[in-house]
Amino acid sequence: MNELVYRILMLVAFFFMFGIRIYYQRKVLKDERKFEMREGKLDLIAGAVAALTTLFFGGAYLLAPNAFRFAYLRYPDWLRWGGVGLLIGGIALLWAAHHHLDNSFNSLVGTREEQKLVTSGPYRLIRHPIYTAYFMNYLGGGLLASQWVLTFIPLIFFGVLVINRMGKEEAMLREEFGAEYEEYARKTGILLPKMRP
């Protein structure tokens, strides 16, 4: 397959991922309700490493494909197309999760006045679909670019962020919504739908 086609697909994926995030983040910034942040520094550092690695090596793949030759592997075309599939699914899930959260979205861990528990869209099945979407997108982008750096480094650091954040988020939501959240958590999976007997 022509490498140019892969680069165009990566560029389109970047456009959609950042477009979704920026659109909903701008909506949050306009929200005047009080927000109490409960974010840890380790979370922010791990998330920044994942994002910056993706921007730097992904940008190099798009703009200077001969740079950082050490980062490239020879993934077979079927694996790279699997990356495209993961990106399509991840971007669709990212949009659906943001769309259903709407004004409840925030990129930081915290609580907002008059916050509501969102249980529609992908939240019907999983409690943290945005994290699932980013795992899919990080892995998909790395496979598409055929780069070990993009395949593994963002996944590892994003995994650190998720492990540190999810416990705080779950505790915060239990504190905020009590029995309503307990019932919701009983029916849903954390990152993937709960397997029902």
C-alpha positions in Angstrom: 0.0 0.0 0.0 1.2 3.5 -0.8 2.6 5.2 2.3 1.0 8.5 1.2 -2.4 6.9 1.7 -1.5 5.9 5.3 -0.3 9.4 6.0 -3.5 10.9 4.7 -5.5 8.6 6.9 -3.4 9.6 9.9 -3.9 13.3 9.1 -7.7 12.8 8.9 -7.7 10.9 12.2 -5.7 13.7 13.9 -8.1 16.3 12.5 -11.2 14.4 13.9 -9.7 13.6 17.3 -8.4 17.1 18.0 -11.5 18.7 16.5 -13.8 16.7 18.8 -11.7 17.5 21.9 -11.3 21.2 21.1 -15.0 21.7 20.3 -16.1 20.2 23.6 -13.3 21.8 25.6 -14.4 25.2 24.3 -17.9 24.5 25.5 -16.6 23.7 29.0 -14.6 26.9 29.1 -17.8 28.9 28.5 -19.6 27.1 31.3 -19.7 29.4 34.3 -20.8 26.8 36.9 -18.2 26.4 39.7 -15.7 23.5 39.1 -13.7 21.9 41.9 -10.6 20.3 40.5 -9.4 17.0 42.1 -6.6 16.2 39.7 -3.2 14.8 40.7 0.2 15.9 39.3 1.1 12.4 38.3 -2.1 12.1 36.2 -1.3 15.4 34.3 2.4 14.4 33.7 1.5 10.9 32.4 -1.2 12.3 30.2 1.1 15.0 28.9 3.8 12.5 28.0 1.3 10.4 26.1 -0.1 13.4 24.2 3.3 15.0 23.4 4.8 11.7 22.2 1.8 11.3 19.9 2.0 14.9 18.6 5.8 14.8 18.2 6.2 11.3 16.6 2.9 11.5 14.8 3.7 14.9 13.4 7.1 13.6 12.3 5.4 10.7 10.5 3.2 13.2 8.7 5.6 16.0 7.9 9.1 14.4 8.0 8.6 10.7 7.4 12.4 10.0 7.0 13.1 11.4 10.5 13.4 9.0 13.5 14.0 5.9 11.4 14.7 4.0 14.7 11.0 4.3 15.6 9.7 2.4 12.5 8.9 -1.3 12.2 7.6 -3.1 9.2 4.0 -3.9 10.3 2.2 -5.8 7.6 -0.6 -4.0 5.7 -3.3 -6.0 7.4 -2.1 -4.8 10.8 -1.9 -1.2 9.6 -5.5 -1.5 8.3 -6.4 -2.9 11.7 -5.0 0.4 13.1 -7.3 2.3 10.7 -10.3 0.2 12.0 -9.3 1.0 15.6 -9.1 4.7 14.8 -12.5 4.7 13.1 -14.1 3.0 16.1 -12.1 5.1 18.6 -13.0 8.4 17.0 -16.7 7.4 16.8 -16.7 6.4 20.5 -14.8 9.6 21.4 -17.5 11.7 19.6 -20.4 9.7 21.1 -19.0 10.0 24.7 -18.4 13.7 24.4 -21.8 14.3 22.8 -23.6 12.5 25.6 -21.6 14.2 28.3 -22.1 17.6 26.6 -21.8 20.2 29.4 -20.8 17.5 32.0 -17.5 17.0 30.1 -14.2 18.2 31.6 -10.7 17.1 30.7 -9.8 17.3 34.4 -11.0 15.3 37.3 -13.4 17.3 39.4 -17.0 18.1 40.2 -19.2 20.9 38.8 -22.3 22.5 40.3 -25.6 20.9 39.3 -23.7 17.9 37.8 -25.9 15.1 36.4 -25.0 11.4 36.1 -24.8 10.6 32.3 -26.1 7.1 31.5 -27.0 7.5 27.8 -25.1 6.6 24.6 -21.9 4.6 25.3 -22.4 5.3 29.0 -25.2 2.8 29.0 -22.6 0.1 28.7 -19.3 1.5 30.0 -18.4 4.1 32.6 -15.3 5.5 31.0 -15.8 5.4 27.2 -13.4 8.4 26.6 -10.6 6.4 28.1 -11.5 3.4 26.0 -11.6 5.6 22.9 -8.1 7.0 23.6 -6.7 3.5 24.1 -8.1 2.6 20.7 -6.8 5.8 19.1 -3.3 5.5 20.5 -3.0 1.9 19.5 -4.6 2.5 16.1 -2.4 5.4 15.3 0.7 3.5 16.2 -0.3 0.6 14.1 -1.2 2.8 11.1 2.1 4.6 11.3 4.0 1.4 11.7 6.0 2.9 14.6 6.8 1.1 17.8 7.1 4.5 19.6 3.6 5.5 18.7 2.3 2.0 19.3 3.6 1.6 22.9 4.8 4.7 24.6 1.5 6.6 24.6 -0.4 3.5 25.6 1.9 3.0 28.6 1.7 6.6 29.8 -2.0 6.9 29.1 -2.4 3.6 31.1 -0.6 5.2 34.0 -3.0 8.2 33.8 -6.1 6.0 33.6 -5.0 3.8 36.5 -4.4 6.8 38.7 -7.5 8.7 37.6 -10.2 6.0 37.5 -10.1 5.3 41.3 -10.5 9.0 42.0 -13.2 9.5 39.5 -15.2 6.5 40.8 -14.9 7.7 44.4 -15.9 11.2 43.4 -18.9 9.9 41.5 -20.0 7.6 44.4 -19.7 10.6 46.7 -21.7 12.8 44.4 -24.5 10.4 43.3 -24.5 7.8 46.1 -26.9 4.8 45.5 -27.7 6.0 42.0 -24.1 5.6 41.0 -23.7 2.3 42.8 -26.7 0.9 40.8 -25.2 2.3 37.6 -21.8 0.8 38.3 -23.3 -2.6 39.0 -24.8 -2.7 35.5 -21.8 -1.3 33.5 -18.2 -2.2 32.8 -15.3 0.2 33.5 -13.7 0.3 30.1 -15.5 -2.4 28.2 -19.2 -3.6 28.4 -19.8 -5.9 31.3 -20.1 -9.5 30.3 -23.6 -10.7 31.3 -24.2 -14.4 32.1 
